[in-house]
Amino acid sequence: MAGHSHSSNVKYRKDRQNEKLSKLRLQIRKKLELLIRQENKISEKALSIARENNFPKEKVYQIWEKIKKEMGL
């Protein structure tokens, strides 16, 4: 039974789950960033997208602050 470690299998499984979750969160972040850039504000639509996908509200405001700095507002 060499090479059949339970903890290795769990680690492999969790790594795959985390990879999928991080890709999903990155897609949501890009979608929110694009929406906020188009509207030049945090709209109800952006907040509802974040709410639906369990994306923290604080992160939405961080994205907005980043965009404001880039635009010089």
CHARMM internal coordinates of N, CA and C (Angstrom, degrees):
IC EDIT
DIST 1 N 1 CA 1.4423
DIST 1 CA 1 C 1.5323
ANGL 1 N 1 CA 1 C 111.28
DIST 1 C 2 N 1.2687
ANGL 1 CA 1 C 2 N 117.35
DIHE 1 N 1 CA 1 C 2 N 25.24
DIST 2 N 2 CA 1.4613
ANGL 1 C 2 N 2 CA 119.79
DIHE 1 CA 1 C 2 N 2 CA 179.64
DIST 2 CA 2 C 1.5193
ANGL 2 N 2 CA 2 C 109.96
DIHE 1 C 2 N 2 CA 2 C -65.43
DIST 2 C 3 N 1.3329
ANGL 2 CA 2 C 3 N 115.24
DIHE 2 N 2 CA 2 C 3 N 137.45
DIST 3 N 3 CA 1.4536
ANGL 2 C 3 N 3 CA 120.49
DIHE 2 CA 2 C 3 N 3 CA 177.32
DIST 3 CA 3 C 1.5188
ANGL 3 N 3 CA 3 C 114.56
DIHE 2 C 3 N 3 CA 3 C 85.59
DIST 3 C 4 N 1.3205
ANGL 3 CA 3 C 4 N 118.08
DIHE 3 N 3 CA 3 C 4 N 6.57
DIST 4 N 4 CA 1.4609
ANGL 3 C 4 N 4 CA 120.85
DIHE 3 CA 3 C 4 N 4 CA -178.50
DIST 4 CA 4 C 1.5240
ANGL 4 N 4 CA 4 C 109.55
DIHE 3 C 4 N 4 CA 4 C -113.81
DIST 4 C 5 N 1.3034
ANGL 4 CA 4 C 5 N 115.07
DIHE 4 N 4 CA 4 C 5 N 67.54
DIST 5 N 5 CA 1.4503
ANGL 4 C 5 N 5 CA 120.79
DIHE 4 CA 4 C 5 N 5 CA -178.20
DIST 5 CA 5 C 1.5307
ANGL 5 N 5 CA 5 C 110.34
DIHE 4 C 5 N 5 CA 5 C -89.78
DIST 5 C 6 N 1.2990
ANGL 5 CA 5 C 6 N 116.24
DIHE 5 N 5 CA 5 C 6 N 130.54
DIST 6 N 6 CA 1.4620
ANGL 5 C 6 N 6 CA 120.99
DIHE 5 CA 5 C 6 N 6 CA 179.40
DIST 6 CA 6 C 1.5330
ANGL 6 N 6 CA 6 C 109.95
DIHE 5 C 6 N 6 CA 6 C -60.12
DIST 6 C 7 N 1.3256
ANGL 6 CA 6 C 7 N 117.17
DIHE 6 N 6 CA 6 C 7 N -44.45
DIST 7 N 7 CA 1.4611
ANGL 6 C 7 N 7 CA 119.51
DIHE 6 CA 6 C 7 N 7 CA -176.87
DIST 7 CA 7 C 1.5305
ANGL 7 N 7 CA 7 C 111.53
DIHE 6 C 7 N 7 CA 7 C -65.65
DIST 7 C 8 N 1.3005
ANGL 7 CA 7 C 8 N 118.17
DIHE 7 N 7 CA 7 C 8 N -33.07
DIST 8 N 8 CA 1.4614
ANGL 7 C 8 N 8 CA 120.78
DIHE 7 CA 7 C 8 N 8 CA 176.62
DIST 8 CA 8 C 1.5254
ANGL 8 N 8 CA 8 C 110.86
DIHE 7 C 8 N 8 CA 8 C -65.93
DIST 8 C 9 N 1.3270
ANGL 8 CA 8 C 9 N 115.87
DIHE 8 N 8 CA 8 C 9 N -40.53
DIST 9 N 9 CA 1.4591
ANGL 8 C 9 N 9 CA 119.51
DIHE 8 CA 8 C 9 N 9 CA 178.58
DIST 9 CA 9 C 1.5252
ANGL 9 N 9 CA 9 C 111.36
DIHE 8 C 9 N 9 CA 9 C -65.77
DIST 9 C 10 N 1.3217
ANGL 9 CA 9 C 10 N 117.28
DIHE 9 N 9 CA 9 C 10 N -40.23
DIST 10 N 10 CA 1.4572
ANGL 9 C 10 N 10 CA 121.28
DIHE 9 CA 9 C 10 N 10 CA 178.33
DIST 10 CA 10 C 1.5219
ANGL 10 N 10 CA 10 C 109.66
DIHE 9 C 10 N 10 CA 10 C -64.96
DIST 10 C 11 N 1.3174
ANGL 10 CA 10 C 11 N 117.14
DIHE 10 N 10 CA 10 C 11 N -44.51
DIST 11 N 11 CA 1.4619
ANGL 10 C 11 N 11 CA 121.34
DIHE 10 CA 10 C 11 N 11 CA 179.55
DIST 11 CA 11 C 1.5301
ANGL 11 N 11 CA 11 C 110.58
DIHE 10 C 11 N 11 CA 11 C -60.10
DIST 11 C 12 N 1.3010
ANGL 11 CA 11 C 12 N 117.26
DIHE 11 N 11 CA 11 C 12 N -44.98
DIST 12 N 12 CA 1.4563
ANGL 11 C 12 N 12 CA 122.12
DIHE 11 CA 11 C 12 N 12 CA 179.41
DIST 12 CA 12 C 1.5327
ANGL 12 N 12 CA 12 C 110.21
DIHE 11 C 12 N 12 CA 12 C -60.60
DIST 12 C 13 N 1.3134
ANGL 12 CA 12 C 13 N 117.18
DIHE 12 N 12 CA 12 C 13 N -45.49
DIST 13 N 13 CA 1.4657
ANGL 12 C 13 N 13 CA 122.26
DIHE 12 CA 12 C 13 N 13 CA -179.17
DIST 13 CA 13 C 1.5348
ANGL 13 N 13 CA 13 C 110.73
DIHE 12 C 13 N 13 CA 13 C -63.92
DIST 13 C 14 N 1.3250
ANGL 13 CA 13 C 14 N 117.37
DIHE 13 N 13 CA 13 C 14 N -45.15
DIST 14 N 14 CA 1.4604
ANGL 13 C 14 N 14 CA 121.05
DIHE 13 CA 13 C 14 N 14 CA -179.77
DIST 14 CA 14 C 1.5258
ANGL 14 N 14 CA 14 C 111.20
DIHE 13 C 14 N 14 CA 14 C -66.34
DIST 14 C 15 N 1.3163
ANGL 14 CA 14 C 15 N 117.52
DIHE 14 N 14 CA 14 C 15 N -37.58
DIST 15 N 15 CA 1.4578
ANGL 14 C 15 N 15 CA 120.60
DIHE 14 CA 14 C 15 N 15 CA 177.46
DIST 15 CA 15 C 1.5241
ANGL 15 N 15 CA 15 C 110.80
DIHE 14 C 15 N 15 CA 15 C -61.28
DIST 15 C 16 N 1.3036
ANGL 15 CA 15 C 16 N 116.81
DIHE 15 N 15 CA 15 C 16 N -41.31
DIST 16 N 16 CA 1.4709
ANGL 15 C 16 N 16 CA 121.02
DIHE 15 CA 15 C 16 N 16 CA 178.75
DIST 16 CA 16 C 1.5279
ANGL 16 N 16 CA 16 C 110.68
DIHE 15 C 16 N 16 CA 16 C -65.99
DIST 16 C 17 N 1.3229
ANGL 16 CA 16 C 17 N 117.47
DIHE 16 N 16 CA 16 C 17 N -41.88
DIST 17 N 17 CA 1.4624
ANGL 16 C 17 N 17 CA 121.54
DIHE 16 CA 16 C 17 N 17 CA 178.95
DIST 17 CA 17 C 1.5238
ANGL 17 N 17 CA 17 C 110.75
DIHE 16 C 17 N 17 CA 17 C -63.97
DIST 17 C 18 N 1.3276
ANGL 17 CA 17 C 18 N 116.31
DIHE 17 N 17 CA 17 C 18 N -44.21
DIST 18 N 18 CA 1.4628
ANGL 17 C 18 N 18 CA 120.72
DIHE 17 CA 17 C 18 N 18 CA 179.88
DIST 18 CA 18 C 1.5210
ANGL 18 N 18 CA 18 C 111.45
DIHE 17 C 18 N 18 CA 18 C -64.57
DIST 18 C 19 N 1.3186
ANGL 18 CA 18 C 19 N 117.16
DIHE 18 N 18 CA 18 C 19 N -36.11
DIST 19 N 19 CA 1.4594
ANGL 18 C 19 N 19 CA 121.47
DIHE 18 CA 18 C 19 N 19 CA 178.69
DIST 19 CA 19 C 1.5322
ANGL 19 N 19 CA 19 C 110.44
DIHE 18 C 19 N 19 CA 19 C -63.71
DIST 19 C 20 N 1.3235
ANGL 19 CA 19 C 20 N 116.96
DIHE 19 N 19 CA 19 C 20 N -44.96
DIST 20 N 20 CA 1.4617
ANGL 19 C 20 N 20 CA 121.18
DIHE 19 CA 19 C 20 N 20 CA 178.82
DIST 20 CA 20 C 1.5254
ANGL 20 N 20 CA 20 C 110.75
DIHE 19 C 20 N 20 CA 20 C -63.48
DIST 20 C 21 N 1.3314
ANGL 20 CA 20 C 21 N 116.31
DIHE 20 N 20 CA 20 C 21 N -43.50
DIST 21 N 21 CA 1.4534
ANGL 20 C 21 N 21 CA 121.02
DIHE 20 CA 20 C 21 N 21 CA -179.34
DIST 21 CA 21 C 1.5261
ANGL 21 N 21 CA 21 C 111.63
DIHE 20 C 21 N 21 CA 21 C -64.42
DIST 21 C 22 N 1.3238
ANGL 21 CA 21 C 22 N 117.84
DIHE 21 N 21 CA 21 C 22 N -41.00
DIST 22 N 22 CA 1.4597
ANGL 21 C 22 N 22 CA 120.52
DIHE 21 CA 21 C 22 N 22 CA -179.84
DIST 22 CA 22 C 1.5274
ANGL 22 N 22 CA 22 C 111.16
DIHE 21 C 22 N 22 CA 22 C -67.54
DIST 22 C 23 N 1.3299
ANGL 22 CA 22 C 23 N 118.29
DIHE 22 N 22 CA 22 C 23 N -36.03
DIST 23 N 23 CA 1.4574
ANGL 22 C 23 N 23 CA 120.75
DIHE 22 CA 22 C 23 N 23 CA 176.21
DIST 23 CA 23 C 1.5261
ANGL 23 N 23 CA 23 C 110.90
DIHE 22 C 23 N 23 CA 23 C -64.88
DIST 23 C 24 N 1.3229
ANGL 23 CA 23 C 24 N 116.41
DIHE 23 N 23 CA 23 C 24 N -41.71
DIST 24 N 24 CA 1.4562
ANGL 23 C 24 N 24 CA 121.27
DIHE 23 CA 23 C 24 N 24 CA 178.56
DIST 24 CA 24 C 1.5236
ANGL 24 N 24 CA 24 C 111.05
DIHE 23 C 24 N 24 CA 24 C -63.36
DIST 24 C 25 N 1.3170
ANGL 24 CA 24 C 25 N 117.08
DIHE 24 N 24 CA 24 C 25 N -45.14
DIST 25 N 25 CA 1.4698
ANGL 24 C 25 N 25 CA 120.82
DIHE 24 CA 24 C 25 N 25 CA 179.92
DIST 25 CA 25 C 1.5224
ANGL 25 N 25 CA 25 C 111.14
DIHE 24 C 25 N 25 CA 25 C -65.03
DIST 25 C 26 N 1.3159
ANGL 25 CA 25 C 26 N 117.72
DIHE 25 N 25 CA 25 C 26 N -36.02
DIST 26 N 26 CA 1.4615
ANGL 25 C 26 N 26 CA 120.73
DIHE 25 CA 25 C 26 N 26 CA 177.84
DIST 26 CA 26 C 1.5270
ANGL 26 N 26 CA 26 C 110.37
DIHE 25 C 26 N 26 CA 26 C -65.35
DIST 26 C 27 N 1.3177
ANGL 26 CA 26 C 27 N 117.38
DIHE 26 N 26 CA 26 C 27 N -40.69
DIST 27 N 27 CA 1.4670
ANGL 26 C 27 N 27 CA 121.05
DIHE 26 CA 26 C 27 N 27 CA 177.59
DIST 27 CA 27 C 1.5239
ANGL 27 N 27 CA 27 C 110.99
DIHE 26 C 27 N 27 CA 27 C -63.00
DIST 27 C 28 N 1.3073
ANGL 27 CA 27 C 28 N 116.71
DIHE 27 N 27 CA 27 C 28 N -42.77
DIST 28 N 28 CA 1.4618
ANGL 27 C 28 N 28 CA 120.90
DIHE 27 CA 27 C 28 N 28 CA 179.10
DIST 28 CA 28 C 1.5192
ANGL 28 N 28 CA 28 C 109.89
DIHE 27 C 28 N 28 CA 28 C -64.29
DIST 28 C 29 N 1.3302
ANGL 28 CA 28 C 29 N 116.81
DIHE 28 N 28 CA 28 C 29 N -43.12
DIST 29 N 29 CA 1.4667
ANGL 28 C 29 N 29 CA 120.88
DIHE 28 CA 28 C 29 N 29 CA -179.87
DIST 29 CA 29 C 1.5228
ANGL 29 N 29 CA 29 C 110.90
DIHE 28 C 29 N 29 CA 29 C -61.48
DIST 29 C 30 N 1.3298
ANGL 29 CA 29 C 30 N 117.38
DIHE 29 N 29 CA 29 C 30 N -43.21
DIST 30 N 30 CA 1.4596
ANGL 29 C 30 N 30 CA 120.61
DIHE 29 CA 29 C 30 N 30 CA 179.00
DIST 30 CA 30 C 1.5229
ANGL 30 N 30 CA 30 C 111.36
DIHE 29 C 30 N 30 CA 30 C -64.37
DIST 30 C 31 N 1.3311
ANGL 30 CA 30 C 31 N 116.12
DIHE 30 N 30 CA 30 C 31 N -40.21
DIST 31 N 31 CA 1.4637
ANGL 30 C 31 N 31 CA 121.29
DIHE 30 CA 30 C 31 N 31 CA 179.01
DIST 31 CA 31 C 1.5310
ANGL 31 N 31 CA 31 C 110.40
DIHE 30 C 31 N 31 CA 31 C -63.19
DIST 31 C 32 N 1.3302
ANGL 31 CA 31 C 32 N 116.57
DIHE 31 N 31 CA 31 C 32 N -44.94
DIST 32 N 32 CA 1.4573
ANGL 31 C 32 N 32 CA 120.75
DIHE 31 CA 31 C 32 N 32 CA 178.84
DIST 32 CA 32 C 1.5200
ANGL 32 N 32 CA 32 C 111.53
DIHE 31 C 32 N 32 CA 32 C -65.05
DIST 32 C 33 N 1.3199
ANGL 32 CA 32 C 33 N 116.30
DIHE 32 N 32 CA 32 C 33 N -41.67
DIST 33 N 33 CA 1.4626
ANGL 32 C 33 N 33 CA 120.37
DIHE 32 CA 32 C 33 N 33 CA -179.56
DIST 33 CA 33 C 1.5268
ANGL 33 N 33 CA 33 C 110.70
DIHE 32 C 33 N 33 CA 33 C -62.39
DIST 33 C 34 N 1.3102
ANGL 33 CA 33 C 34 N 117.04
DIHE 33 N 33 CA 33 C 34 N -42.79
DIST 34 N 34 CA 1.4541
ANGL 33 C 34 N 34 CA 121.23
DIHE 33 CA 33 C 34 N 34 CA 178.80
DIST 34 CA 34 C 1.5267
ANGL 34 N 34 CA 34 C 110.94
DIHE 33 C 34 N 34 CA 34 C -63.69
DIST 34 C 35 N 1.3100
ANGL 34 CA 34 C 35 N 116.68
DIHE 34 N 34 CA 34 C 35 N -43.74
DIST 35 N 35 CA 1.4600
ANGL 34 C 35 N 35 CA 121.66
DIHE 34 CA 34 C 35 N 35 CA -179.97
DIST 35 CA 35 C 1.5300
ANGL 35 N 35 CA 35 C 110.73
DIHE 34 C 35 N 35 CA 35 C -63.33
DIST 35 C 36 N 1.3170
ANGL 35 CA 35 C 36 N 117.48
DIHE 35 N 35 CA 35 C 36 N -43.85
DIST 36 N 36 CA 1.4617
ANGL 35 C 36 N 36 CA 121.32
DIHE 35 CA 35 C 36 N 36 CA -179.97
DIST 36 CA 36 C 1.5218
ANGL 36 N 36 CA 36 C 110.50
DIHE 35 C 36 N 36 CA 36 C -66.51
DIST 36 C 37 N 1.3295
ANGL 36 CA 36 C 37 N 117.86
DIHE 36 N 36 CA 36 C 37 N -39.59
DIST 37 N 37 CA 1.4704
ANGL 36 C 37 N 37 CA 120.53
DIHE 36 CA 36 C 37 N 37 CA 177.91
DIST 37 CA 37 C 1.5264
ANGL 37 N 37 CA 37 C 111.25
DIHE 36 C 37 N 37 CA 37 C -63.17
DIST 37 C 38 N 1.3241
ANGL 37 CA 37 C 38 N 117.69
DIHE 37 N 37 CA 37 C 38 N -40.21
DIST 38 N 38 CA 1.4612
ANGL 37 C 38 N 38 CA 121.37
DIHE 37 CA 37 C 38 N 38 CA -178.69
DIST 38 CA 38 C 1.5258
ANGL 38 N 38 CA 38 C 111.55
DIHE 37 C 38 N 38 CA 38 C -66.85
DIST 38 C 39 N 1.3160
ANGL 38 CA 38 C 39 N 116.86
DIHE 38 N 38 CA 38 C 39 N -38.73
DIST 39 N 39 CA 1.4574
ANGL 38 C 39 N 39 CA 120.66
DIHE 38 CA 38 C 39 N 39 CA -175.09
DIST 39 CA 39 C 1.5222
ANGL 39 N 39 CA 39 C 113.06
DIHE 38 C 39 N 39 CA 39 C -94.71
DIST 39 C 40 N 1.3383
ANGL 39 CA 39 C 40 N 117.93
DIHE 39 N 39 CA 39 C 40 N -10.12
DIST 40 N 40 CA 1.4674
ANGL 39 C 40 N 40 CA 123.40
DIHE 39 CA 39 C 40 N 40 CA -177.94
DIST 40 CA 40 C 1.5238
ANGL 40 N 40 CA 40 C 112.88
DIHE 39 C 40 N 40 CA 40 C 55.82
DIST 40 C 41 N 1.2984
ANGL 40 CA 40 C 41 N 117.29
DIHE 40 N 40 CA 40 C 41 N 29.52
DIST 41 N 41 CA 1.4636
ANGL 40 C 41 N 41 CA 122.52
DIHE 40 CA 40 C 41 N 41 CA 175.82
DIST 41 CA 41 C 1.5253
ANGL 41 N 41 CA 41 C 108.89
DIHE 40 C 41 N 41 CA 41 C -167.33
DIST 41 C 42 N 1.3154
ANGL 41 CA 41 C 42 N 115.04
DIHE 41 N 41 CA 41 C 42 N 169.55
DIST 42 N 42 CA 1.4632
ANGL 41 C 42 N 42 CA 120.29
DIHE 41 CA 41 C 42 N 42 CA 174.66
DIST 42 CA 42 C 1.5184
ANGL 42 N 42 CA 42 C 106.26
DIHE 41 C 42 N 42 CA 42 C -89.99
DIST 42 C 43 N 1.2987
ANGL 42 CA 42 C 43 N 116.20
DIHE 42 N 42 CA 42 C 43 N 109.79
DIST 43 N 43 CA 1.4622
ANGL 42 C 43 N 43 CA 120.75
DIHE 42 CA 42 C 43 N 43 CA -177.84
DIST 43 CA 43 C 1.5256
ANGL 43 N 43 CA 43 C 110.67
DIHE 42 C 43 N 43 CA 43 C -92.93
DIST 43 C 44 N 1.3027
ANGL 43 CA 43 C 44 N 114.38
DIHE 43 N 43 CA 43 C 44 N 169.58
DIST 44 N 44 CA 1.4629
ANGL 43 C 44 N 44 CA 120.14
DIHE 43 CA 43 C 44 N 44 CA 176.22
DIST 44 CA 44 C 1.5215
ANGL 44 N 44 CA 44 C 110.40
DIHE 43 C 44 N 44 CA 44 C -64.94
DIST 44 C 45 N 1.3295
ANGL 44 CA 44 C 45 N 116.18
DIHE 44 N 44 CA 44 C 45 N -31.40
DIST 45 N 45 CA 1.4657
ANGL 44 C 45 N 45 CA 120.95
DIHE 44 CA 44 C 45 N 45 CA 179.20
DIST 45 CA 45 C 1.5332
ANGL 45 N 45 CA 45 C 110.50
DIHE 44 C 45 N 45 CA 45 C -63.89
DIST 45 C 46 N 1.3346
ANGL 45 CA 45 C 46 N 116.09
DIHE 45 N 45 CA 45 C 46 N -42.95
DIST 46 N 46 CA 1.4624
ANGL 45 C 46 N 46 CA 120.20
DIHE 45 CA 45 C 46 N 46 CA 179.43
DIST 46 CA 46 C 1.5225
ANGL 46 N 46 CA 46 C 110.71
DIHE 45 C 46 N 46 CA 46 C -64.25
DIST 46 C 47 N 1.3204
ANGL 46 CA 46 C 47 N 116.24
DIHE 46 N 46 CA 46 C 47 N -42.12
DIST 47 N 47 CA 1.4617
ANGL 46 C 47 N 47 CA 119.72
DIHE 46 CA 46 C 47 N 47 CA 179.59
DIST 47 CA 47 C 1.5256
ANGL 47 N 47 CA 47 C 111.64
DIHE 46 C 47 N 47 CA 47 C -67.62
DIST 47 C 48 N 1.3299
ANGL 47 CA 47 C 48 N 116.89
DIHE 47 N 47 CA 47 C 48 N -35.28
DIST 48 N 48 CA 1.4670
ANGL 47 C 48 N 48 CA 118.73
DIHE 47 CA 47 C 48 N 48 CA 179.02
DIST 48 CA 48 C 1.5275
ANGL 48 N 48 CA 48 C 111.14
DIHE 47 C 48 N 48 CA 48 C -70.00
DIST 48 C 49 N 1.3282
ANGL 48 CA 48 C 49 N 117.35
DIHE 48 N 48 CA 48 C 49 N -36.78
DIST 49 N 49 CA 1.4702
ANGL 48 C 49 N 49 CA 120.50
DIHE 48 CA 48 C 49 N 49 CA 175.98
DIST 49 CA 49 C 1.5219
ANGL 49 N 49 CA 49 C 109.72
DIHE 48 C 49 N 49 CA 49 C -62.28
DIST 49 C 50 N 1.3238
ANGL 49 CA 49 C 50 N 115.77
DIHE 49 N 49 CA 49 C 50 N -43.97
DIST 50 N 50 CA 1.4621
ANGL 49 C 50 N 50 CA 120.09
DIHE 49 CA 49 C 50 N 50 CA 178.74
DIST 50 CA 50 C 1.5273
ANGL 50 N 50 CA 50 C 110.60
DIHE 49 C 50 N 50 CA 50 C -62.62
DIST 50 C 51 N 1.3238
ANGL 50 CA 50 C 51 N 117.02
DIHE 50 N 50 CA 50 C 51 N -43.28
DIST 51 N 51 CA 1.4620
ANGL 50 C 51 N 51 CA 121.57
DIHE 50 CA 50 C 51 N 51 CA -179.30
DIST 51 CA 51 C 1.5220
ANGL 51 N 51 CA 51 C 111.75
DIHE 50 C 51 N 51 CA 51 C -62.90
DIST 51 C 52 N 1.3285
ANGL 51 CA 51 C 52 N 116.36
DIHE 51 N 51 CA 51 C 52 N -42.74
DIST 52 N 52 CA 1.4654
ANGL 51 C 52 N 52 CA 120.89
DIHE 51 CA 51 C 52 N 52 CA -179.22
DIST 52 CA 52 C 1.5208
ANGL 52 N 52 CA 52 C 112.53
DIHE 51 C 52 N 52 CA 52 C -62.66
DIST 52 C 53 N 1.3320
ANGL 52 CA 52 C 53 N 115.79
DIHE 52 N 52 CA 52 C 53 N -32.42
DIST 53 N 53 CA 1.4612
ANGL 52 C 53 N 53 CA 120.23
DIHE 52 CA 52 C 53 N 53 CA -175.35
DIST 53 CA 53 C 1.5205
ANGL 53 N 53 CA 53 C 113.26
DIHE 52 C 53 N 53 CA 53 C -103.70
DIST 53 C 54 N 1.3433
ANGL 53 CA 53 C 54 N 117.11
DIHE 53 N 53 CA 53 C 54 N 16.27
DIST 54 N 54 CA 1.4650
ANGL 53 C 54 N 54 CA 122.41
DIHE 53 CA 53 C 54 N 54 CA 179.31
DIST 54 CA 54 C 1.5261
ANGL 54 N 54 CA 54 C 111.92
DIHE 53 C 54 N 54 CA 54 C 54.99
DIST 54 C 55 N 1.3187
ANGL 54 CA 54 C 55 N 115.87
DIHE 54 N 54 CA 54 C 55 N 38.12
DIST 55 N 55 CA 1.4612
ANGL 54 C 55 N 55 CA 122.45
DIHE 54 CA 54 C 55 N 55 CA 178.35
DIST 55 CA 55 C 1.5224
ANGL 55 N 55 CA 55 C 106.99
DIHE 54 C 55 N 55 CA 55 C -93.17
DIST 55 C 56 N 1.3227
ANGL 55 CA 55 C 56 N 119.21
DIHE 55 N 55 CA 55 C 56 N 127.32
DIST 56 N 56 CA 1.4684
ANGL 55 C 56 N 56 CA 121.04
DIHE 55 CA 55 C 56 N 56 CA -174.40
DIST 56 CA 56 C 1.5315
ANGL 56 N 56 CA 56 C 112.68
DIHE 55 C 56 N 56 CA 56 C -60.95
DIST 56 C 57 N 1.3197
ANGL 56 CA 56 C 57 N 115.26
DIHE 56 N 56 CA 56 C 57 N 137.98
DIST 57 N 57 CA 1.4635
ANGL 56 C 57 N 57 CA 122.37
DIHE 56 CA 56 C 57 N 57 CA 179.94
DIST 57 CA 57 C 1.5350
ANGL 57 N 57 CA 57 C 110.65
DIHE 56 C 57 N 57 CA 57 C -61.69
DIST 57 C 58 N 1.3132
ANGL 57 CA 57 C 58 N 116.39
DIHE 57 N 57 CA 57 C 58 N -34.66
DIST 58 N 58 CA 1.4595
ANGL 57 C 58 N 58 CA 120.98
DIHE 57 CA 57 C 58 N 58 CA -179.90
DIST 58 CA 58 C 1.5261
ANGL 58 N 58 CA 58 C 111.11
DIHE 57 C 58 N 58 CA 58 C -61.79
DIST 58 C 59 N 1.3311
ANGL 58 CA 58 C 59 N 116.08
DIHE 58 N 58 CA 58 C 59 N -36.26
DIST 59 N 59 CA 1.4631
ANGL 58 C 59 N 59 CA 120.36
DIHE 58 CA 58 C 59 N 59 CA 179.26
DIST 59 CA 59 C 1.5267
ANGL 59 N 59 CA 59 C 110.90
DIHE 58 C 59 N 59 CA 59 C -66.48
DIST 59 C 60 N 1.3362
ANGL 59 CA 59 C 60 N 116.94
DIHE 59 N 59 CA 59 C 60 N -35.37
DIST 60 N 60 CA 1.4651
ANGL 59 C 60 N 60 CA 120.75
DIHE 59 CA 59 C 60 N 60 CA 178.04
DIST 60 CA 60 C 1.5308
ANGL 60 N 60 CA 60 C 108.85
DIHE 59 C 60 N 60 CA 60 C -62.52
DIST 60 C 61 N 1.3271
ANGL 60 CA 60 C 61 N 116.21
DIHE 60 N 60 CA 60 C 61 N -43.43
DIST 61 N 61 CA 1.4623
ANGL 60 C 61 N 61 CA 120.07
DIHE 60 CA 60 C 61 N 61 CA 179.35
DIST 61 CA 61 C 1.5277
ANGL 61 N 61 CA 61 C 111.38
DIHE 60 C 61 N 61 CA 61 C -68.51
DIST 61 C 62 N 1.3268
ANGL 61 CA 61 C 62 N 118.05
DIHE 61 N 61 CA 61 C 62 N -32.24
DIST 62 N 62 CA 1.4639
ANGL 61 C 62 N 62 CA 120.89
DIHE 61 CA 61 C 62 N 62 CA 175.53
DIST 62 CA 62 C 1.5257
ANGL 62 N 62 CA 62 C 110.85
DIHE 61 C 62 N 62 CA 62 C -65.70
DIST 62 C 63 N 1.3266
ANGL 62 CA 62 C 63 N 116.26
DIHE 62 N 62 CA 62 C 63 N -39.40
DIST 63 N 63 CA 1.4681
ANGL 62 C 63 N 63 CA 120.47
DIHE 62 CA 62 C 63 N 63 CA 177.28
DIST 63 CA 63 C 1.5233
ANGL 63 N 63 CA 63 C 109.28
DIHE 62 C 63 N 63 CA 63 C -62.28
DIST 63 C 64 N 1.3374
ANGL 63 CA 63 C 64 N 116.89
DIHE 63 N 63 CA 63 C 64 N -43.92
DIST 64 N 64 CA 1.4567
ANGL 63 C 64 N 64 CA 121.48
DIHE 63 CA 63 C 64 N 64 CA -179.94
DIST 64 CA 64 C 1.5268
ANGL 64 N 64 CA 64 C 111.10
DIHE 63 C 64 N 64 CA 64 C -62.23
DIST 64 C 65 N 1.3270
ANGL 64 CA 64 C 65 N 117.69
DIHE 64 N 64 CA 64 C 65 N -43.50
DIST 65 N 65 CA 1.4597
ANGL 64 C 65 N 65 CA 121.01
DIHE 64 CA 64 C 65 N 65 CA 178.27
DIST 65 CA 65 C 1.5253
ANGL 65 N 65 CA 65 C 111.27
DIHE 64 C 65 N 65 CA 65 C -61.84
DIST 65 C 66 N 1.3214
ANGL 65 CA 65 C 66 N 116.76
DIHE 65 N 65 CA 65 C 66 N -40.46
DIST 66 N 66 CA 1.4671
ANGL 65 C 66 N 66 CA 121.42
DIHE 65 CA 65 C 66 N 66 CA 177.72
DIST 66 CA 66 C 1.5203
ANGL 66 N 66 CA 66 C 111.06
DIHE 65 C 66 N 66 CA 66 C -61.67
DIST 66 C 67 N 1.3184
ANGL 66 CA 66 C 67 N 117.06
DIHE 66 N 66 CA 66 C 67 N -43.56
DIST 67 N 67 CA 1.4600
ANGL 66 C 67 N 67 CA 122.04
DIHE 66 CA 66 C 67 N 67 CA -179.21
DIST 67 CA 67 C 1.5249
ANGL 67 N 67 CA 67 C 110.10
DIHE 66 C 67 N 67 CA 67 C -67.06
DIST 67 C 68 N 1.3332
ANGL 67 CA 67 C 68 N 116.93
DIHE 67 N 67 CA 67 C 68 N -40.23
DIST 68 N 68 CA 1.4683
ANGL 67 C 68 N 68 CA 120.32
DIHE 67 CA 67 C 68 N 68 CA 178.66
DIST 68 CA 68 C 1.5252
ANGL 68 N 68 CA 68 C 110.72
DIHE 67 C 68 N 68 CA 68 C -61.36
DIST 68 C 69 N 1.3309
ANGL 68 CA 68 C 69 N 117.35
DIHE 68 N 68 CA 68 C 69 N -41.48
DIST 69 N 69 CA 1.4666
ANGL 68 C 69 N 69 CA 120.49
DIHE 68 CA 68 C 69 N 69 CA 178.98
DIST 69 CA 69 C 1.5162
ANGL 69 N 69 CA 69 C 111.34
DIHE 68 C 69 N 69 CA 69 C -64.34
DIST 69 C 70 N 1.3275
ANGL 69 CA 69 C 70 N 116.48
DIHE 69 N 69 CA 69 C 70 N -40.29
DIST 70 N 70 CA 1.4651
ANGL 69 C 70 N 70 CA 120.39
DIHE 69 CA 69 C 70 N 70 CA -179.72
DIST 70 CA 70 C 1.5256
ANGL 70 N 70 CA 70 C 111.31
DIHE 69 C 70 N 70 CA 70 C -65.54
DIST 70 C 71 N 1.3509
ANGL 70 CA 70 C 71 N 116.19
DIHE 70 N 70 CA 70 C 71 N -37.16
DIST 71 N 71 CA 1.4496
ANGL 70 C 71 N 71 CA 120.62
DIHE 70 CA 70 C 71 N 71 CA -177.99
DIST 71 CA 71 C 1.5185
ANGL 71 N 71 CA 71 C 112.53
DIHE 70 C 71 N 71 CA 71 C -84.35
DIST 71 C 72 N 1.3200
ANGL 71 CA 71 C 72 N 117.69
DIHE 71 N 71 CA 71 C 72 N -12.41
DIST 72 N 72 CA 1.4518
ANGL 71 C 72 N 72 CA 121.74
DIHE 71 CA 71 C 72 N 72 CA 179.68
DIST 72 CA 72 C 1.5145
ANGL 72 N 72 CA 72 C 112.97
DIHE 71 C 72 N 72 CA 72 C 77.41
DIST 72 C 73 N 1.3184
ANGL 72 CA 72 C 73 N 117.07
DIHE 72 N 72 CA 72 C 73 N 30.51
DIST 73 N 73 CA 1.4837
ANGL 72 C 73 N 73 CA 120.73
DIHE 72 CA 72 C 73 N 73 CA 179.09
DIST 73 CA 73 C 1.4996
ANGL 73 N 73 CA 73 C 111.96
DIHE 72 C 73 N 73 CA 73 C -84.98
END
COOR INIT
IC SEED 1 N 1 CA 1 C
IC BUILD
